Amino acid sequence: MMLVLSLLLALVPLLGTAWILLYGSITTVDGLFMSLILLAMSGILGINVLLELKKRTPSVRRQSMAKAKATSSGMMQRGRVEKVDFYEANVGLPNKSIVILSNGAKSSQMLVFEGDMRNALPTGRNVEITFRKESSHNVLLNVNYS
């Protein structure tokens, strides 16, 4: 309902702009500013329509997160290790590794792990990772190489 209403309200200012262009009052200052205001209103409502459409379609990120299977011991993810970046944290905070996995298609997934994963997840290897989720990162439980 909100999508249809926003689409209708985005088209009404465009009709007003067409009316201003049709009757030649675009050359006046009033016509110019009125058409700019109407186009801005139409643009704002048009962006609202696009955002509503984007919200209704499933995103690639949600689909890739759905591919991570939940097991009794944690989450499982398969793929080829594309890149592993290690970041040292301040004293008292855990170090983090950012791992990018690809499944052979164009899509890839980024996982954040606690600790140094450069030796556990070598670049270019196909792996099956079992991990559990913590507050802002993942803890590696098991790695199977294939």
C-alpha positions in Angstrom: 0.0 0.0 0.0 2.8 2.4 0.9 4.5 1.6 -2.4 1.5 2.4 -4.5 0.8 5.6 -2.5 4.4 6.8 -2.8 4.4 6.0 -6.6 1.2 8.0 -7.1 2.6 10.9 -5.0 5.8 10.8 -7.0 3.9 11.1 -10.3 1.7 14.1 -9.3 4.6 16.6 -9.2 5.8 15.4 -12.5 2.4 16.2 -14.0 2.7 19.7 -12.5 6.1 20.1 -14.1 4.7 18.9 -17.4 1.9 21.5 -17.1 4.4 24.3 -16.5 6.5 23.2 -19.5 3.4 22.8 -21.7 2.1 26.3 -21.1 5.5 28.0 -21.5 5.8 29.5 -18.0 9.1 27.8 -17.4 10.8 30.9 -18.7 9.6 33.0 -15.7 11.3 32.9 -12.3 8.1 31.6 -10.7 7.8 28.8 -13.3 11.5 27.8 -12.9 11.4 27.6 -9.1 8.0 25.9 -9.0 9.3 23.2 -11.4 12.5 22.8 -9.3 10.4 22.3 -6.2 8.1 19.9 -7.9 11.0 17.9 -9.3 12.6 17.7 -5.8 9.4 16.5 -4.3 9.1 13.8 -7.1 12.7 12.8 -6.5 12.2 12.3 -2.8 9.1 10.2 -3.2 10.8 8.3 -6.1 13.6 7.4 -3.7 11.1 6.2 -1.2 9.6 3.9 -3.9 13.0 2.5 -4.7 13.8 1.9 -1.0 10.5 0.1 -0.6 11.2 -2.1 -3.6 14.7 -2.9 -2.3 13.3 -3.8 1.1 10.8 -6.3 -0.5 13.5 -8.1 -2.6 15.8 -10.6 -0.9 19.4 -9.3 -0.8 22.5 -11.3 -1.7 23.9 -10.9 1.8 20.8 -12.4 3.4 21.0 -15.3 0.9 24.7 -15.9 1.6 24.1 -15.8 5.4 21.4 -18.4 4.9 24.0 -20.7 3.3 25.8 -21.0 6.5 24.4 -24.1 8.1 23.7 -24.3 11.8 25.0 -27.5 13.4 24.8 -28.7 17.0 28.3 -27.4 17.7 27.9 -24.1 15.8 27.7 -22.6 12.3 29.3 -24.2 9.3 30.5 -22.4 6.1 32.2 -23.8 3.0 34.3 -22.0 0.5 37.6 -21.1 -0.9 39.8 -18.8 1.2 40.4 -15.6 -0.8 42.0 -13.4 1.7 42.9 -13.3 5.4 43.7 -10.0 7.1 45.0 -9.9 10.7 44.4 -6.9 12.9 46.1 -6.5 16.3 43.8 -4.8 18.9 44.7 -2.6 21.9 45.7 -4.2 25.2 42.8 -6.0 26.8 40.9 -6.5 23.5 40.9 -9.6 21.3 42.9 -9.6 18.0 40.7 -10.1 15.0 41.1 -11.7 11.6 38.9 -10.9 8.6 38.5 -13.9 6.3 36.9 -13.6 2.8 35.4 -16.9 1.5 34.1 -17.4 -2.0 31.9 -20.3 -3.2 33.1 -20.3 -6.8 30.5 -17.9 -8.0 30.8 -14.1 -8.0 29.5 -13.8 -4.5 31.9 -13.9 -1.5 31.3 -13.7 2.2 33.3 -11.9 4.9 33.7 -13.4 8.3 35.4 -11.9 11.4 37.2 -14.3 13.7 38.8 -13.8 17.0 42.6 -14.4 16.9 45.2 -14.9 14.2 43.7 -17.1 11.4 46.5 -16.7 8.9 48.0 -20.2 9.6 44.7 -22.0 10.2 43.1 -20.7 7.0 45.7 -20.6 4.2 44.8 -18.5 1.1 43.6 -20.5 -1.9 42.5 -23.6 0.0 39.0 -24.9 0.0 37.8 -25.2 3.6 34.8 -26.2 5.6 34.8 -24.0 8.7 32.8 -24.7 11.9 32.5 -21.6 14.2 30.3 -20.2 16.9 29.1 -16.6 17.1 30.1 -14.3 19.9 29.2 -10.7 20.4 30.9 -9.0 17.5 33.0 -11.8 16.0 33.2 -15.5 15.5 35.3 -18.1 17.3 36.8 -20.9 15.1 35.9 -24.4 16.3 37.1 -26.7 13.5 38.6 -26.5 10.0 38.3 -29.3 7.3 40.5 -28.9 4.2 39.4 -30.3 0.9 
